Amino acid sequence: MNNPLQMLKAIKSPKQFAMNMIKNSNNPIFNNLTTMAEKGDTEGLQNFARNIFKEHGADFDKEFQDFMSAFKN
């Protein structure tokens, strides 16, 4: 499928398309995250995000609040 428009039409759900790309990446971390998301393990996903933010010296709660505020306006 060389035509990008045909490829876009073949994608029924962008969410499922992204999940499939991530899950097929052979990256165990991404595989674990997609499994948690499919199971509805929001606590596990949030703990993962908090740890990543902590490793990078950022405050998850503040960043999440700023992210959500961007959608309120």
PyRosetta script that sets phi, psi and omega in degrees:
from pyrosetta import init, pose_from_sequence

init()
pose = pose_from_sequence("MNNPLQMLKAIKSPKQFAMNMIKNSNNPIFNNLTTMAEKGDTEGLQNFARNIFKEHGADFDKEFQDFMSAFKN")
pose.set_psi(1, 94.2)
pose.set_omega(1, -176.1)
pose.set_phi(2, -88.3)
pose.set_psi(2, -22.0)
pose.set_omega(2, -178.4)
pose.set_phi(3, -81.6)
pose.set_psi(3, 118.8)
pose.set_omega(3, -178.6)
pose.set_phi(4, -59.6)
pose.set_psi(4, -34.1)
pose.set_omega(4, 179.8)
pose.set_phi(5, -65.2)
pose.set_psi(5, -40.6)
pose.set_omega(5, 176.9)
pose.set_phi(6, -63.6)
pose.set_psi(6, -39.1)
pose.set_omega(6, 179.2)
pose.set_phi(7, -64.0)
pose.set_psi(7, -43.0)
pose.set_omega(7, 179.2)
pose.set_phi(8, -64.1)
pose.set_psi(8, -38.2)
pose.set_omega(8, 178.6)
pose.set_phi(9, -66.9)
pose.set_psi(9, -29.5)
pose.set_omega(9, -179.9)
pose.set_phi(10, -73.6)
pose.set_psi(10, -19.5)
pose.set_omega(10, 180.0)
pose.set_phi(11, -84.2)
pose.set_psi(11, 107.8)
pose.set_omega(11, -178.5)
pose.set_phi(12, -77.7)
pose.set_psi(12, -41.0)
pose.set_omega(12, -177.2)
pose.set_phi(13, -132.2)
pose.set_psi(13, 113.2)
pose.set_omega(13, 178.3)
pose.set_phi(14, -57.1)
pose.set_psi(14, -36.0)
pose.set_omega(14, 179.3)
pose.set_phi(15, -63.1)
pose.set_psi(15, -47.7)
pose.set_omega(15, -179.2)
pose.set_phi(16, -66.1)
pose.set_psi(16, -37.5)
pose.set_omega(16, 177.3)
pose.set_phi(17, -59.6)
pose.set_psi(17, -47.0)
pose.set_omega(17, 179.7)
pose.set_phi(18, -64.6)
pose.set_psi(18, -42.6)
pose.set_omega(18, 179.8)
pose.set_phi(19, -62.1)
pose.set_psi(19, -41.1)
pose.set_omega(19, 179.5)
pose.set_phi(20, -65.5)
pose.set_psi(20, -41.1)
pose.set_omega(20, 179.2)
pose.set_phi(21, -63.1)
pose.set_psi(21, -43.5)
pose.set_omega(21, -179.4)
pose.set_phi(22, -67.4)
pose.set_psi(22, -45.4)
pose.set_omega(22, -176.7)
pose.set_phi(23, -65.5)
pose.set_psi(23, -31.4)
pose.set_omega(23, -179.4)
pose.set_phi(24, -88.1)
pose.set_psi(24, 14.0)
pose.set_omega(24, -175.2)
pose.set_phi(25, -83.1)
pose.set_psi(25, -8.7)
pose.set_omega(25, -176.0)
pose.set_phi(26, 64.2)
pose.set_psi(26, 18.1)
pose.set_omega(26, 176.8)
pose.set_phi(27, -98.5)
pose.set_psi(27, 115.4)
pose.set_omega(27, -175.6)
pose.set_phi(28, -61.5)
pose.set_psi(28, -31.5)
pose.set_omega(28, 178.7)
pose.set_phi(29, -67.2)
pose.set_psi(29, -47.0)
pose.set_omega(29, 178.3)
pose.set_phi(30, -63.5)
pose.set_psi(30, -39.3)
pose.set_omega(30, 178.4)
pose.set_phi(31, -61.6)
pose.set_psi(31, -41.9)
pose.set_omega(31, 178.5)
pose.set_phi(32, -64.6)
pose.set_psi(32, -42.5)
pose.set_omega(32, 179.9)
pose.set_phi(33, -64.3)
pose.set_psi(33, -42.8)
pose.set_omega(33, 179.9)
pose.set_phi(34, -67.3)
pose.set_psi(34, -35.3)
pose.set_omega(34, 176.7)
pose.set_phi(35, -64.2)
pose.set_psi(35, -43.8)
pose.set_omega(35, 177.3)
pose.set_phi(36, -60.9)
pose.set_psi(36, -43.3)
pose.set_omega(36, -179.4)
pose.set_phi(37, -64.0)
pose.set_psi(37, -43.1)
pose.set_omega(37, 179.7)
pose.set_phi(38, -63.8)
pose.set_psi(38, -32.5)
pose.set_omega(38, 179.8)
pose.set_phi(39, -85.3)
pose.set_psi(39, -7.5)
pose.set_omega(39, -178.6)
pose.set_phi(40, 77.9)
pose.set_psi(40, 23.5)
pose.set_omega(40, -178.7)
pose.set_phi(41, -80.3)
pose.set_psi(41, 73.7)
pose.set_omega(41, -178.3)
pose.set_phi(42, -66.8)
pose.set_psi(42, -31.0)
pose.set_omega(42, 178.8)
pose.set_phi(43, -65.7)
pose.set_psi(43, -43.6)
pose.set_omega(43, 178.0)
pose.set_phi(44, -63.5)
pose.set_psi(44, -42.3)
pose.set_omega(44, 178.1)
pose.set_phi(45, -64.4)
pose.set_psi(45, -41.7)
pose.set_omega(45, 179.9)
pose.set_phi(46, -66.2)
pose.set_psi(46, -39.8)
pose.set_omega(46, 177.7)
pose.set_phi(47, -62.9)
pose.set_psi(47, -41.2)
pose.set_omega(47, 177.1)
pose.set_phi(48, -59.8)
pose.set_psi(48, -49.3)
pose.set_omega(48, -179.4)
pose.set_phi(49, -60.8)
pose.set_psi(49, -43.8)
pose.set_omega(49, 179.2)
pose.set_phi(50, -59.6)
pose.set_psi(50, -42.0)
pose.set_omega(50, 179.8)
pose.set_phi(51, -65.2)
pose.set_psi(51, -41.8)
pose.set_omega(51, 178.4)
pose.set_phi(52, -62.4)
pose.set_psi(52, -46.3)
pose.set_omega(52, 179.7)
pose.set_phi(53, -62.0)
pose.set_psi(53, -42.7)
pose.set_omega(53, 179.9)
pose.set_phi(54, -61.0)
pose.set_psi(54, -43.1)
pose.set_omega(54, 178.7)
pose.set_phi(55, -60.5)
pose.set_psi(55, -30.1)
pose.set_omega(55, -178.1)
pose.set_phi(56, -99.1)
pose.set_psi(56, 12.8)
pose.set_omega(56, 175.6)
pose.set_phi(57, 70.3)
pose.set_psi(57, 26.7)
pose.set_omega(57, -179.9)
pose.set_phi(58, -114.8)
pose.set_psi(58, 156.6)
pose.set_omega(58, 179.3)
pose.set_phi(59, -98.2)
pose.set_psi(59, 110.6)
pose.set_omega(59, -177.5)
pose.set_phi(60, -55.6)
pose.set_psi(60, -47.9)
pose.set_omega(60, -175.9)
pose.set_phi(61, -60.4)
pose.set_psi(61, -42.9)
pose.set_omega(61, 179.6)
pose.set_phi(62, -67.5)
pose.set_psi(62, -45.7)
pose.set_omega(62, -179.1)
pose.set_phi(63, -63.9)
pose.set_psi(63, -39.0)
pose.set_omega(63, 179.2)
pose.set_phi(64, -67.2)
pose.set_psi(64, -40.6)
pose.set_omega(64, 177.5)
pose.set_phi(65, -62.1)
pose.set_psi(65, -43.5)
pose.set_omega(65, 177.6)
pose.set_phi(66, -63.5)
pose.set_psi(66, -40.3)
pose.set_omega(66, 178.7)
pose.set_phi(67, -61.6)
pose.set_psi(67, -47.7)
pose.set_omega(67, -178.8)
pose.set_phi(68, -67.5)
pose.set_psi(68, -34.4)
pose.set_omega(68, 178.6)
pose.set_phi(69, -63.6)
pose.set_psi(69, -30.9)
pose.set_omega(69, 179.8)
pose.set_phi(70, -63.9)
pose.set_psi(70, -23.3)
pose.set_omega(70, -178.2)
pose.set_phi(71, -93.9)
pose.set_psi(71, -11.3)
pose.set_omega(71, -177.0)
pose.set_phi(72, -77.5)
pose.set_psi(72, -23.6)
pose.set_omega(72, -177.0)
pose.set_phi(73, -91.1)
pose.dump_pdb("model.pdb")
